[in-house]
Amino acid sequence: MHRVGQFVAHVRARVDPEEEAMARRLLPTAAAALFVSMPVADRRHGLDVAERLVANGVDDPDVLAAALLHDVGKGRRVRLWHRVTGVLLEAVAPRVLDRLASPNPRSWRYPFHLYVHHAAISAELATAAGCAPRVGGFIIGVVNDDDAHLARVLKAADDAS
């Protein structure tokens, strides 16, 4: 049922100008441009994750930046049907999904590569756009012991959104 809710939210996604302004305040200029370049559903999801974190008392700017940018690596080539297919294959045949993912940007299978590897791609894009390396660590889930609790809270907020 949660996945059905995510599907509906994806289709109905909207982002208010005030919400984009908040993201611009949190992110370095180049990273804010990355955020704005994301499809509206990914921006909405990132904002939902960040809002959930704030509601749970998280105010660490690097965690909030990671929340906003954790899906930027999917880009505009990962369409809704790729996402649905990816979720289904992750659940029933993850090895098929891995084989389907092609690193060749000219292949029709490339969006599955983006889907599978979006965390690493997102972390790289975020740090290249001026975010602290810590933001990239939160995105890929590789953090020091002091930040482990924040990484868990971020993952929980992402899973719930």
N, C-alpha and C positions, 0 to 999 in steps of 0.2 A: 504493500500500500504506500510505503514511503516513496518508492520509485515512481509510482503514478503521480504522487504529489509533486515530485521533482519535474516530471515531464510537463505537467500543467503549468508549473511555475516558469519553466523554460519558455514555453509558448507565449505566456502572458507577461513576460518580463518587461518592466519599465524602470527607468532611472530618472529621478528628478534632478534638475540643475543644482539644487542645494546639496544633494548627495555627491554629485561630481565635484562640487566645490570643496567638500570635506575631503574627498580623496586627493584633490590637488594640494590641500594644506598638509596632508600627511606624507605625501610622496615627493621625492626630488623632482625637478622639472621634467627630466627625460622619462622618469618612471611614471609620472602623471600622464605624459603623452602616451605611454604604453597602455595604461589603464583605459584611457579614452579610446584607444584604437581597438580595444576588445569588443567582441559582439555584445550587444546589450544584455543578453542572458547571462554571460560570464561576468559582466560588470555587476549585474543585480546579485548574482550568487556571491561574488566577492564582498559586496556591501553587506549582504545578509550575514555572512560569516563574521565580518568585522563588527557588525551591530550586536551579534550574539556574544562575541568576546567582551565588548564594552558592557553589555548587560550583566555579564558574569564578573565584572570588576577588573578586566584586563585593560591596562592603559599603556602597555609597552609599545612604543611606536614601531619597533621592528616586527613585532608579532602582527600588529595591525596592517603594516605594509605587506607582510607575507599573505595575510588574509585577502587583501585586495588583488594581489598579483599571482596567486598560486595557480591560476589556470591560464595565464597569458600565453603560455607555450602552445596551447591548442590552436591559437590563431583563428583565422577565418575559414580555414579549409576543413576543419572538423565540424561537420554539419550534424543536425539532430539525428539523422539516421545512423551516422557513425557512432554517436554517443550511445544510442539505444543498442546497436549491435555490440558495441564494446562492453556495455554493462551485462548484456546477456551472455556473451562469450566469457567474460571474466567469471561469471557464476557457474557456467556449465562446461566450458572447454577453454581454459586459459591458454593452453598450448596452441590451440588453433588461432587464437587472437595474436599470440606472439609470432606465429608463422605468417599470418595475414599482414602484419605490419612491415611495410617496406620503407627503408631509409631513402629510397630514390624519390626526390621531390616531383619527378615527372610521372610517377606511377599513380594509378587510381587508388592504390593501397596505402599511399603516403599518409593520408589522414589517420589511419590506424596507428602508424608509427608515432605521429604526434599525440594521439590519445594515450598510447602505452607509455611514452617517454615524456609526457608534458611536464612532470614535476622538475626533472633535470633541466629541460629546456626553459621552463619558467624561472628557475633559480638563476640560470645563466643570463637570461634577458634582464632580470631585475637587478642583478649586480652590475651588469654592463651599463645599465641606465642610471647608475649612481646610488643604488641602495647598498646598505652595509652588507658585508659578507654574511653576517648573522641572519639577515632576511633570507638569503639563499639557503642557509642551513635550516631555517624553519620550514621553508617550502619543500625541501627534500627530506626533512625529518632527521637530519644529522646535526645534533646540537651537543653542547657540553652538558655535563651533569647539572650545572646550575640552571640551565634552561629546559631541562627535560620535562618539567611539569607544564611549562608554557607550550611546548610542542604537543603534549598530550591534550591540552585544552584546545589548541588550534585544530588538531585532528578531530576532536569530538565536535567542535563547532562546524567544521566542514562536513562531517558525516551527517550532522543533524539538519543542515541547511539544504 
